[in-house]
Amino acid sequence: MKMPAPLPADLSTPYVAVDLDVLDRNLRAMAASAAARGIALRPHAKTHKCLQIARRQIDLGAVGLTVATVSEAEVFAKAGFTDLFIAYPVWASPARTARLRALAEQVSLRVGVDSAEGAQALAAAVKGTGVEVLVEIDSGHHRSGVQPGSAGEVASAAALAGLQVSGVFTFPGHGYGPGRRDKAAADEADALDQAASALRAVGVDATVRSGGSTPTASVADPGSLTEMRPGVYVFGDAQQVELGSCDWPDVALTIAATVVSGSGSRVILDAGSKVLGADQPAWATGGGRLPDHPDAHIIALSEHHATAVFPQDAPVPGRGDIVRVAPSHVCSAVNLADELVVVSKGREIDRWAVAARGANT
């Protein structure tokens, strides 16, 4: 598989570039993989936050979108997307009540719950709107969600409060680490099966069993999941390459950066944490990687500069050269950008707004 073409050199750096050919290949591959296994694809739009990419996902068969916040849902609903899942236990505060009701009038809306109190607050806010809920369970990531065996209690409380309970969901986030993918996917399947049984025990049919992440998507169990919600697969990033979820030719989004200083095997780029993002897990080998120089590593990030180190005797780009940088975590990098420069075969062909940038409420 060939590496993407070099980036346009006539634009001011740093800028966020998306190779359209690689992006579309990634979108088609995930859509085909989900369809082949009979798992509905509901991709997480928090990665790209971009209307044009979301439309491509729907056109390829996605049943709807997953979003991270109410305000992300508002952005995509306003743009005409009609089936949205807010995949966290939304607390329906008085400030959110009117917003949730307005969303429910525009789209088919699902919302996560993981407590009786949360379900009761949500029911009071959205009464009579037809909002569906999924009970969130903890399959090993230990963030939000109840233990699988307790899912029935939350479902009962939600149904008693007048909500339509459609099933359960989880996030196998503990798959984000070297060698953890298979175990996380197995934990996910087991937890969803247990939670579905807990719902059946209280008379609720778990028609939706939603899970998935980019690292675990390829091994998601179609016997346990009816739906999966990967996000990062659209772009790839340095973390996904190091986890084995993709290879360098699959990385569609990179930051174009110029070498501005350095000596020997150490170079300084004009893209720092305010462009690349600062999210770097302890197991990662750097604050980003250079796909065209796969043995180089970004060892330090300042706000506006990155320090990249190359192996001894390796070719090193010189001052003024433009290099491609794959962020460590692409979701953070996209949320820092106003727009994506869309390129194909080394030429700029479009610019797409990051429409849901900063939609954090």
N, C-alpha and C positions, 0 to 999 in steps of 0.2 A: 504494500500500500504506500502510495507516494505521500510525502509531506505536503501541506498546503503551500501555495505559491507565496513568494515574499510579499510583504505588505507595501502599500503605496508609500513612496518616499517623499511625496510632495505635500504632506500634511504636517502640522505642528504636533510634536509629541509632548506628553504622552496622550494617546487616544485608545479607546477600546474598540477593537476590531473583531468582527464576526465573519468567518469564512462561510458564505452561504452554501457552498457545495458540501462542506463537511457538516454543517448544521442540518441540512436536509437529509443527508445520509444517516445521521444519528436519529433524527425523528422517525424516518422510515423503518430503521432497524428495530427500535423499541416498539413501534406500533405493530410490526410483523411478529415480534417475539410474544407480545401479549395476546395477539389474536390467535397465534398457533397453539397457545395453551388454554385458550378460552377464559382468559382473565381480562376483565374490563380495565382499560387504562384511563386513569383520572390524574394526569400529570400535575405536579406541584408548580404553580406559576410564580412562586416566590423567588425561584432561581432567576428567571428571565424578566419578569415584570413588564413584559412587552406584548402589545396587542397583536403585532404581526406574527410573532412566534406562536402565540396562543391559537390564532386562527389556523395556522398550519397544523397544529396538533389536533384540533377538532376536525379539520378536513381529512386527516389521516385516520379518523375513527375514534378518537378519545370521546368518552361518554360525557365529559364535563371537565371542569378545572378544580383543582385544590388550591386554596389560598390560605395565607397565614393569619390574616387579620380582617376585621370588618372593613377597614378602609381599602384594603386590596380588593375585597369583594365588590365594594362600591365602584372602584375604577373599572373592573371588568364587566360589571352589570351595566354601567353607563355605556360601555362600548358594544353592548348587544349580546354578551355571553349569557346563556340562559340557565345553566346548571352548575351551581357552585357549592363547594363544601368547605366550610371554615373549620380546619382540622386542628382545633384545640378547644379546651373547655372554656368557652366564652362566658365571662361573667356579665350578665345582662343588667348592668347598672342603669340607673335612670337616664344617664347621659347617652346610653347606647339604645335605649328602647325605641325611640322614633327611627333611628337608623336601621335597626334590625327589621322593624315592621315595613319600612320602605323597601328594603331589599327583598323581603318575602313577597311583596306585591309585584316585583319586577322579574324574579327568577325562581326556579326550583331551588330551594335553599336547604342545605343540611348544616347542622352545627354539632360540635362535640360537647358531651357532658361527662363528668366523672365524679359527681356527687349529687346527693339528694338536694342539697341546698342550691347548687348550681342549676339543677333541673327545675326547681320551683321558681327561681328567679327568672329563668328563661321562659317558662310557661306563662308567667305573669306578663312578660314583655311582649310575647308573640301570640297570645291567645287568639284563636280563630284564623290564623294566617296559613296554616298548612305546613309550617316548618317541620322538617324531619330531624331527628337526632340520632346520633350514633354514640354508644357508650365507649369511652376511651379506656383501654386496658394497658397495663405495663407489661411488656413482653421481655423486659431485661434492660431497657435503657435507663430506667429509674428517674424519669422526669415526671410528667403528669400521667394520670391514668390509675385505675384501681387494679388490684390483683384480679386475675381472670375469674376466680371463683366468686368474687363479689360483684361481678357485672350484673347479675340478676337483681340484686338489691337496688342498684342505681336505675336499672331499667324499670323496675316496679314503681319506684318513686317518680320517675319521669312520666310513665303512663298514667299513674294516679293523678299527676298534676295536669294531665290533659295533652301531653305531647305524644306525637307519633314516633315510636321507637322502631327504627329500621334495621338495626344491627349493631355491630361493634367495629372498632378500629384500633390500630396500634401503629407505633413507629419503631422499627427495629434499629434504633440509632446506635446500639452497641456493636453493630456491624462496621462502624467506622473505626477500623483499626486493623493492622496487618494480621491475616490469618483468622479473622473473626467472622467472615461473611457466612460461611455454612452454618456455624453454630447459631448466629443471630437469626438466620432464616428458619432453622429448625425450632428455635424458641418461639419465633413469631407464629408459626403454624400451630404449635402445641397450645400457645396461649389463646389464639383465636378459636381453636376447637373447644377448649375448656370454657371460654366465655360464651360461645354459642350454646353449649349445653346448659350453662347457668341461666341463659335467657329462656331456653325452652322449658326449664324447670318452673319458671314463673309464668308460662303461657305466652311468651313473646318469641316470634320467629325471627331469627337473625338472618334475614335475607341478604344483607350486605355484610361481608367480612373483609374489611379494607386494611391493607398494610403496604409494605414495600418501601424501598428506598433505592437509590441508584446502585449502591454496592450489592444489595441482596436481590435486585430485580431478576437477574439471570437464573437464580435458584429458588425463586418464590414458588410455593407449593400450590398448584391449582386445585388440589383436593381440599385445601383449607381457606384459600383466598378467593374471593369473587372479584376483587378489585385491587389494583396497586397504584401507588402514588409517587413514582420517582420524579425527581426534579433536575438534578445536576446533569443527567445524561444528555441534555440538549447541547451543552457546551463542553462538558468534561473540565477537568482542572488538574493541578499538580497532585492533589490528594488522590483523585480517582486513578491516576496513572500509577501512583505508588501502591494503591490498594489492589491493582490489577483489574479494575472495572473497565478500563479503556487503555489504549495505547496513544503515544504522541500524535500519530496521524488523525486520531479521533477528537483531538482538542480543537473545538471550533472557535472559542473565544480566547484571544490573547491581547495583552497590552503592548502597543507599539511604544518602545522606549529608545532614547538615544544615549549612546555612550558619551558622557561629558567629561570624565576624568578617569584616573587610575594609573596603575603601573604594574608591569610584570603580568602575573596571572590574575590580578585583581582589577575589576573595572567598576565604575560608578555610573549608574543609570539615572535618568531624570524621571523615574516613576517610583514613588515611595508608598507608604501606608495609606495616604489619602487617595491613591488610585488603585493599588493592588489589594487594599484591605490588610488588616493585621491579624486575621484569624489563622493561627498556625498550631495544630495539635502537637503534643510532645513527641509523637512518633514520626512526624514529617521530617524530611531531610533539609528543609529550608523554607524561607518565606515566599517561595515561588520557584519556578524552574524555567529554563530556556529550551523550548522544544527543539530548536535547531542546534542546540549544544547540550545534549541530554546529560552530559557528565558535569555540567556547571551547576552551581547551587547559589541561591541568594542567601547569604549568611547574616545580613542585617538590613533592617528597614528603618529609615528615617521618614519624616513626614513626606518629603518630596524627592527622596533619593533612595536607591537600593544599591547594596554592595553585592556584586556577584564575583565568585571565585571559580576559576577554571583549573583543571588539572595541569600539572607541570607538563610542559612540552606540547599542550593542546593549542590549536589555533585560537587566538584571542581577538575579538573585534576591536577596532581602533576607534579613537575619538571621531565622533560624527556618524558612526555606523548606527543603523537602526536594527534593533533586535526584537524578537517576539518573546514576551514573558507570559507564561501561564500562571495565573494567581494560585495561591495555595487553596483558597476556598472561593470559588467563582461567585457564589451568591453575595458575599460581602462586597466584592469588587463591582458587581453590577449595581448594587444599591448606592454606590458612590458616584455613578456616572449619570449624566443627563441624557446621553444618546449613545447608540451603538453605530459604529461605522461599518456598513455592510460591504464586504469585498468579495470578488470572484476573480480567480485567475490573476491576482495581483492588482486589480483595479477596483476603485470605489464605485459601487453601483447604487447605493442608497444610504439613507440614515434613518434609523428607527429610534423613536423616543423611548426612554425607560419610563413608561407611563405611570407605573405604580411605585416610582422611586419615593422613599420616605413615607410610604403608606403604612405607618407603624401602629395606628390606634384601632 
